[in-house]
Amino acid sequence: GIIAAKNAGDARFTDTRADEQERCITIKSTGVSMFFKYDISKYLDDQDYSVESVTDAAEALDMNSETTDATNYMINLIDSPGHVDFSSEVTSALRITDGAIVVVDCIEGVCVQTETVLRQAMAEKIKPVLMVNKLDRAFLELQMEPEEAYQNFRKAVESVNVIISPFEADEPEKELKEGGVGPLQVDPATGTVAFGSGLHQWGFTLKKFSVMYAKKFGIKPSDMMQRLWGDTFLDGKANVWRRGNPDKYIGEGLRRGFVQFILDPINQVFDAVMNDKKKKIQKMLKVTGVKIKSDEKELTGKPLLKIIMQRWLPAADALLEMIVVHLPSPVNAQNYRMPVLYEGPHDDAAAQAIKACDKDGPLMMYISKMIPTEGKGGRFYAFGRVFSGKVATGQKVRILGPQYKPGSKKDLYIKSIQRTLIMMGRYVEQIPDIPAGNNVALVGVDQYIVKTGTITTIEEAHCFKTMKYSVSPVVRVAVDVTNPADLPKLVEGLKRLSKSDPLVLCLTEESGEHIVAGAGELHLEICLKDLAEDFMGGAPIKISEPVVSYRETVTEESSVVALSKSANKHNRLYCNAQPFPEGMDLAIEEGEIGPRDDAKERARKMTDKFGFDNNEARKIWAFGPDGSGPNLLLDAAKGVDYLNEIRDHVNSGFQWASREGPMCEEPMRGVVIRVLDVTLHADAIHRGAGQILPVARRVSYASVFTANPCLLEPMFLADISVPQDSAGPIYGVLTQRGGHVFAEEQMPGSPIVQMKAYLPVAQSFGFTKALRSVTAGKAFPQCSFSHWERLMGGEYRDPAGKLGKVICGIRTRKGLDAEVPELSRYLDKL
């Protein structure tokens, strides 16, 4: 094995960074490739009553033999963070894996973050198995009754299935036969759920116990598994199994299968060891067949418990069994995941290669993240997965960035790969070539890839789809150096930082500030620590107060038609602005409606779902900012000459306006600018870009100002778990910060209350600290970006109101005049 048995549980093999070890959380996702021997035929054979255990196959492997044994499995594992601020790491790991082990705490149940990640995984067509963790707490800390514990576990499994069920096909079994994903929901009776304790290293699936008991009852293990979960009770007197109404049978004093045959024995072991009943322990060791060395017999309490449980129910067996039996192999998975992964047409050479997953085919590979190397020089490994073909040292490949379109030269590099490595947690092993279906790290391509990219040998291949992150970088700080001589270090450091984290944004403002934007307080803190210590070699930096980005929007249709004239007074544009229908901005961000869609289909969607005017929906000129944001420019003009000639110039002006809105130069969101009428000079030379572009920007501003503009502020969803008796003061803290609780539920069987609250991001700094200080450290908040909400309070021109104050603050920070410009600057008279 990789970890020595005595360190198991404390070794934290995949937490490679010092701060991960200190804080006991995962920050970056880490890959490990492992090789195991496991005989699946024994699992599938219903007559066989032996239990297969894990052996490390590398020792038993004969390197020279030509045939490979069918019982050897290569497992690529990626350990990804659970904290909500780092969910971008999870997204990048999901792209290059086929299955997921979802770990849920048996007491706290499914957290918000688990939900988000599960939904992402389902959308990426990844098959889940469930691990119900921390069972030791149920027995030791909370001293639960076995029946109550069963109800808790059942609730955990059900809440996971609730999230999964909308993504499942109508007839999963039929879909599986046709080469699809098949059933996604997890069920202990089919072996897709394991129970255990990660800290003490023991775990089991129902298969393990069903094999033990099947012999005794003389039935098949698979039938036994059905009886060990759900409402089945063994009636000892009559010697029959009873199914059905649990209240009736429990009232008669029967115990359900899971309780009687699984929880009771475990509970007895816990009880005997913790109360030091020597004779009883000896008897149990004999029954379970666990052998204990003579020096271990002296141990008592938890250390002894850990050893007995590890030997009796090794966690590795349970997990490996789930991975091997229930998670798909790359060959099966890529067949149905290809449409989700690949951007190009689904019948070209690259798509077929991904589907076939053939190691002798052409190379197709996706780089999902960059990992900083040990040592100086600031180089990166490009970490990703080979979807087809073989990647080899010294091979010449095409490196495609996210902006690449087939046939163009933009974002395309043709280079050779220096070395190929496999990741082993904190170590790397060099290997000459790596075939399809495996994860790999490449050396020597880090200059050409910013965060993600595609590597291929096919000339006409398209890119892999870019990943959709569930969080957006809304918290920003400005960084600066204390010593001006370190400025080049800072610029270089920011470049490396933006490479090393999939989500972080590093930009330079026009005022010369360097901005770093992250998903939340913790995420930013880690990024800045990396920047100062690793990427800048310890040069001291100054960090400004965190700043939140807002969005500008309109709340009603323009009161008048805005008119602007060009500099030479020969061209006029008439426009107005109106707000988006409810929910359409989200549809654009999630990619349901986008600039690349077919115009007629898109118009139909917009009309049916959001009640948009069908004729106008067909005449969308552009999305903005950056050609893809949640603002629209559309042509509502009737019979105008030369309109198409100026279309591009108007679009450029609109992109500029939607990137920096009129009130305080924040991006716009949810604004429709409608071009109503245009009067143009008859001579083409007088209506070039220089005349039209500034007009388009001015008229956009004028139409926003006449449509009652307002700011949107980002809101966090704060998920707070806290014991009942400390819940009172939380309301106070939230109200002070302009947040409100909108849901609260008592976790059954425990004193913990789960609260959900909305909290403005601007007020969220130090929120965790404030919460902990009023509840004496008992409350545990998780904040994740939820939505944009209108900022109420006063007129936008009134500097005394809340809205006016925010606008003045942003303008002074950006070095603009504190006053919002007058409407007459943009609106012209006829």
Stockholm file with secondary structure:
# STOCKHOLM 1.0

chainA/1-830         GIIAAKNAGDARFTDTRADEQERCITIKSTGVSMFFKYDISKYLDDQDYSVESVTDAAEALDMNSETTDATNYMINLIDSPGHVDFSSEVTSALRITDGAIVVVDCIEGVCVQTETVLRQAMAEKIKPVLMVNKLDRAFLELQMEPEEAYQNFRKAVESVNVIISPFEADEPEKELKEGGVGPLQVDPATGTVAFGSGLHQWGFTLKKFSVMYAKKFGIKPSDMMQRLWGDTFLDGKANVWRRGNPDKYIGEGLRRGFVQFILDPINQVFDAVMNDKKKKIQKMLKVTGVKIKSDEKELTGKPLLKIIMQRWLPAADALLEMIVVHLPSPVNAQNYRMPVLYEGPHDDAAAQAIKACDKDGPLMMYISKMIPTEGKGGRFYAFGRVFSGKVATGQKVRILGPQYKPGSKKDLYIKSIQRTLIMMGRYVEQIPDIPAGNNVALVGVDQYIVKTGTITTIEEAHCFKTMKYSVSPVVRVAVDVTNPADLPKLVEGLKRLSKSDPLVLCLTEESGEHIVAGAGELHLEICLKDLAEDFMGGAPIKISEPVVSYRETVTEESSVVALSKSANKHNRLYCNAQPFPEGMDLAIEEGEIGPRDDAKERARKMTDKFGFDNNEARKIWAFGPDGSGPNLLLDAAKGVDYLNEIRDHVNSGFQWASREGPMCEEPMRGVVIRVLDVTLHADAIHRGAGQILPVARRVSYASVFTANPCLLEPMFLADISVPQDSAGPIYGVLTQRGGHVFAEEQMPGSPIVQMKAYLPVAQSFGFTKALRSVTAGKAFPQCSFSHWERLMGGEYRDPAGKLGKVICGIRTRKGLDAEVPELSRYLDKL
#=GR chainA/1-830 SS CCSCGGGTTTCCTTCCSHHHHHHTSCCSCEEEEEEEECCHHHHHCTTCCCCCCCEEHHHHCCTTCSSCCTTEEEEEEEECCCSGGGHHHHHHHHHTCSEEEEEEETTTBCCHHHHHHHHHHHHTTCEEEEEEECHHHHHHTSCCCHHHHHHHHHHHHHHHHHHHGGGSCSSHHHHHHTTSCCCCCCCGGGTCEEEEETTTTEEEEHHHHHHHHHHHHTSCHHHHHHHTSSSEEEETTTTEEEESCHHHHHHTTCCBHHIIIIIHHHHHHHHHHHTTCHHHHHHHHHHHTCCCCGGGGGCCHHHHHHHHHHHHSBHHHHHHHHHHHHSCCHHHHHHHHHHHHBCSCTTSHHHHHHHHTCTTSCCEEEEEEEEECSSTTCCEEEEEEEEESEEETTCEEEEECTTCCTTCCTTEEEEECCEEEEEETTEEEECSEEETTCEEEEESCTTTCSSCEEEESCTTCCCBCCCCCSSCCCEEEEEEESSGGGHHHHHHHHHHHHHHSSSCEEEECTTSCEEEEESSHHHHHHHHHHIIIIISTTCCEEECCCEECCEEEESSCCSSCEEEECTTSCCEEEEEEEECCTTHHHHHHTTSSCTTSCHHHHHHHHHHHHCCCHHHHTTEEEEESTTTSSEEEEECCSSCTTGGGGHHHHHHHHHHHHHSCTTTSCCBCSEEEEEEEEECCSSGGGGSHHHHHHHHHHHHHHHHHTTCEEEEEEEEEEEEEEEGGGCHHHHHHHHHTTCEEEEEEECTTSSEEEEEEEEEGGGCTTHHHHHHHHTTTCCEEEEEEEEEEECCSSCTTCTTSHHHHHHHHHHHHTTSCSSCCCGGGTCCCC
#=GC SS_cons         CCSCGGGTTTCCTTCCSHHHHHHTSCCSCEEEEEEEECCHHHHHCTTCCCCCCCEEHHHHCCTTCSSCCTTEEEEEEEECCCSGGGHHHHHHHHHTCSEEEEEEETTTBCCHHHHHHHHHHHHTTCEEEEEEECHHHHHHTSCCCHHHHHHHHHHHHHHHHHHHGGGSCSSHHHHHHTTSCCCCCCCGGGTCEEEEETTTTEEEEHHHHHHHHHHHHTSCHHHHHHHTSSSEEEETTTTEEEESCHHHHHHTTCCBHHIIIIIHHHHHHHHHHHTTCHHHHHHHHHHHTCCCCGGGGGCCHHHHHHHHHHHHSBHHHHHHHHHHHHSCCHHHHHHHHHHHHBCSCTTSHHHHHHHHTCTTSCCEEEEEEEEECSSTTCCEEEEEEEEESEEETTCEEEEECTTCCTTCCTTEEEEECCEEEEEETTEEEECSEEETTCEEEEESCTTTCSSCEEEESCTTCCCBCCCCCSSCCCEEEEEEESSGGGHHHHHHHHHHHHHHSSSCEEEECTTSCEEEEESSHHHHHHHHHHIIIIISTTCCEEECCCEECCEEEESSCCSSCEEEECTTSCCEEEEEEEECCTTHHHHHHTTSSCTTSCHHHHHHHHHHHHCCCHHHHTTEEEEESTTTSSEEEEECCSSCTTGGGGHHHHHHHHHHHHHSCTTTSCCBCSEEEEEEEEECCSSGGGGSHHHHHHHHHHHHHHHHHTTCEEEEEEEEEEEEEEEGGGCHHHHHHHHHTTCEEEEEEECTTSSEEEEEEEEEGGGCTTHHHHHHHHTTTCCEEEEEEEEEEECCSSCTTCTTSHHHHHHHHHHHHTTSCSSCCCGGGTCCCC
//
